[in-house]
């Protein structure tokens, strides 16, 4: 599913060159739930941007679902990202003036081609998240845990090959965090490939596999 080969990404800060990613080799089989753990500055955000086709490597290759996406231009990367990758963020990134249903349906705005059946799918996903009674509510009327469930439904809207979760419990209380992690485990059990980035070892332990990242390099790699 995911294959990274000798991937590098450098940034220049003044006269200093920072190796955000320094020769990353990573394979994530289809259907795996992987957690990437590391402190601030370890390269987690850069690696997530690479996985989400939001950035390109300086060298190396990134294959997703058999496609070398590291060579895509911005337009092709954007189209591929919308169709094949779902994102769940710490800050939810829901649009406050839209209803819950409209937020889940946002990806169809960028769809090229017919969108038959997408509203029915959105309603089905909200029911799966336990939010069938909240279609017309605005995000501000929901709890943090409910907003994150809306974000997960939106991320799954286009049946992505890869679901990326960036500190998905970072803004939640302990009960809501546990509920969201249980939901991600349920989504994984249904066959979804998930890569989750976190600094919290306890959150990472809920994944099937954990890798440690430090100074742009993979350290430990373990299966639960």
C-alpha positions as a printed Julia matrix, in Angstrom:
224×3 Matrix{Float64}:
   0.0    0.0     0.0
   2.61   2.56    1.15
   6.24   2.3     0.06
   8.91   4.9     0.76
  12.44   4.39   -0.53
  15.38   6.51    0.71
  13.11   9.52    1.07
  14.75  12.83    2.03
  13.46  16.34    2.67
  15.68  19.26    3.65
  14.88  22.81    4.69
  17.21  25.76    4.84
  16.99  27.92    7.97
  19.37  30.84    7.56
  22.69  29.25    6.66
  21.8   25.93    8.23
  20.3   23.01    6.29
  17.92  20.87    8.37
  17.31  17.26    7.38
  13.62  16.92    8.26
  13.6   13.45    6.65
  16.93  11.68    6.28
  16.67   8.55    4.15
  13.27   7.18    5.19
  12.46   3.6     4.17
   8.93   2.63    5.11
   6.45  -0.03    4.02
   2.86  -0.07    5.24
   0.85  -3.09    4.02
  -2.77  -2.69    3.03
  -5.08  -2.83    6.05
  -2.42  -1.99    8.65
  -2.88   0.55   11.48
   0.48   2.25   11.97
   1.38   4.83   14.61
   4.34   7.16   14.08
   5.69   8.39   17.41
   8.26  11.06   18.1
   8.95  14.3    19.94
   8.48  17.78   18.51
  11.01  18.36   15.71
  11.46  14.67   14.96
  10.08  14.97   11.41
   6.56  13.63   12.09
   4.76  16.55   10.42
   7.04  16.45    7.39
   6.51  12.71    7.0
   2.75  13.18    7.3
   2.86  15.89    4.61
   4.74  13.47    2.35
   2.24  10.69    3.0
  -0.62  13.08    2.25
   0.91  14.36   -1.02
   1.13  17.85    0.49
   4.88  18.04   -0.1
   7.44  16.43   -2.38
  10.72  14.77   -1.41
  14.1   16.12   -2.42
  15.11  12.59   -3.33
  13.76   9.07   -3.07
  10.39   7.61   -4.06
   6.94   7.41   -2.52
   4.52   4.83   -3.89
   0.9    4.77   -2.77
  -1.31   1.96   -3.99
   1.3    1.16   -6.64
   1.49   4.74   -7.97
   4.68   6.83   -7.72
   3.12  10.02   -6.38
   6.47  11.7    -5.64
   6.62  12.81   -9.3
   3.16  14.45   -9.43
   2.7   18.14  -10.14
   0.43  20.17   -7.83
  -2.77  19.65   -9.84
  -2.35  15.91  -10.19
  -1.33  15.56   -6.53
  -4.42  17.52   -5.44
  -6.77  15.33   -7.48
  -5.11  12.12   -6.27
  -5.19  13.36   -2.66
  -8.91  14.11   -2.82
  -9.74  10.68   -4.2
  -7.3    8.41   -2.39
  -6.33  10.02    0.95
  -8.46  10.98    3.95
  -7.27  13.39    6.65
  -8.21  13.67   10.32
  -6.64  16.63   12.14
  -6.17  17.56   15.78
  -8.09  20.81   15.25
 -10.98  19.13   13.35
 -11.0   21.81   10.56
 -14.78  21.8    10.22
 -16.4   24.83    8.56
 -18.51  26.56   11.24
 -21.21  27.9     8.92
 -21.92  24.52    7.35
 -24.07  21.81    8.85
 -22.63  18.48    9.95
 -23.92  16.85    6.75
 -22.51  19.63    4.57
 -19.1   19.3     6.25
 -19.01  15.58    5.53
 -19.95  16.27    1.9
 -17.15  18.83    1.39
 -14.88  16.47   -0.63
 -17.45  16.28   -3.41
 -16.83  19.96   -4.2
 -13.47  18.93   -5.66
 -14.77  15.87   -7.48
 -14.44  15.73  -11.23
 -17.36  13.74  -12.5
 -20.76  12.6   -11.22
 -21.5   12.53   -7.5
 -24.51  10.23   -7.44
 -24.95   8.44   -4.14
 -22.57  10.64   -2.16
 -25.23  12.23    0.05
 -26.57   8.78    0.88
 -23.02   7.68    1.74
 -22.54  10.76    3.95
 -25.71   9.95    5.88
 -24.6    6.34    6.25
 -21.21   7.4     7.59
 -22.8    9.78   10.11
 -25.05   6.96   11.3
 -21.96   4.77   11.66
 -20.42   7.51   13.82
 -23.52   7.7    16.0
 -24.44  11.13   14.66
 -27.6   10.38   12.69
 -29.54  12.95   14.76
 -27.05  15.75   14.17
 -27.2   16.26   10.37
 -28.48  19.86   10.56
 -26.4   20.94   13.56
 -23.45  23.3    13.19
 -20.02  22.22   14.53
 -20.29  24.75   17.37
 -23.28  22.83   18.72
 -21.25  19.63   19.11
 -18.78  18.37   21.69
 -15.12  17.91   20.8
 -15.55  14.17   20.46
 -18.56  14.61   18.19
 -16.66  17.09   16.0
 -13.82  14.6    15.61
 -16.31  11.91   14.58
 -17.67  14.29   11.92
 -14.08  14.8    10.74
 -13.56  11.03   10.52
 -16.77  10.65    8.51
 -15.57  13.39    6.13
 -12.16  11.68    5.79
 -13.85   8.41    4.82
 -16.24  10.06    2.37
 -14.3    9.22   -0.8
 -13.38   5.66    0.31
  -9.68   6.54    0.66
  -6.9    4.02    0.2
  -5.1    5.69    3.11
  -6.47   7.45    6.21
  -4.03   9.87    7.88
  -4.68  10.95   11.47
  -2.61  13.84   12.87
  -2.77  13.85   16.7
  -6.49  12.94   16.47
  -6.99  12.95   20.26
  -4.86  16.02   21.02
  -7.81  18.37   21.67
 -10.04  15.86   23.46
 -10.72  14.91   27.06
  -9.81  11.38   28.11
 -13.27   9.87   27.52
 -13.7   11.47   24.09
 -10.15  10.43   23.18
 -10.91   6.83   24.13
 -14.1    6.93   22.03
 -12.23   8.27   18.98
  -9.47   5.66   19.32
 -12.11   2.93   19.59
 -13.74   4.29   16.44
 -10.42   4.28   14.55
  -9.89   0.68   15.68
 -13.33  -0.17   14.33
 -12.57   1.51   10.99
  -9.26  -0.39   10.85
 -11.02  -3.69   11.61
 -13.21  -3.06    8.56
 -10.06  -3.04    6.39
  -8.98   0.6     6.32
  -5.26   1.38    6.15
  -4.45   4.03    8.78
  -1.31   6.0     9.6
  -1.57   8.01   12.82
   0.97  10.56   14.02
   1.22  11.17   17.76
   3.66  12.16   20.5
   1.7   10.08   23.04
   3.0    6.54   23.58
  -0.31   5.42   25.14
  -2.24   6.55   22.06
   0.31   4.88   19.78
  -0.11   1.62   21.7
  -3.66   1.37   20.34
  -2.29   0.9    16.84
  -1.28  -2.43   15.31
   2.29  -1.28   14.68
   4.46   1.56   16.01
   7.56   3.21   14.61
   9.7    5.8    16.37
  10.97   8.86   14.54
  13.85  11.05   15.7
  15.95  13.57   13.79
  14.27  12.55   10.56
  15.17   8.89   10.89
  13.21   5.81   11.85
  14.42   4.31   15.11
  12.41   1.45   16.55
   9.76  -0.47   14.61
   7.49  -2.85   16.48
   4.27  -4.79   15.99
   1.79  -4.87   18.84
